[in-house]
């Protein structure tokens, strides 16, 4: 299968996107794929970019989830994850 021209550099650029921008681009790609009659090459390129963006968004969400959890040692010495308190609730 032929590589999409510039796909490697585009992949590197995608990794630098903030979550919100990646999500917006992903939504735009989904809308374009659903609404337009695209040539096969364009369709595949957008699909590949969308897949990379979806993976990036999931990774960023996982990272954010870890940041809002903390390890807590129980009375028995077991380590458990505990959600950090929401500052707005205090």
Beta strands, then each sheet from edge to edge (+ up, - down):
strand 1: 69-73
strand 2: 79-83
sheet 1: 1+ 2-
end
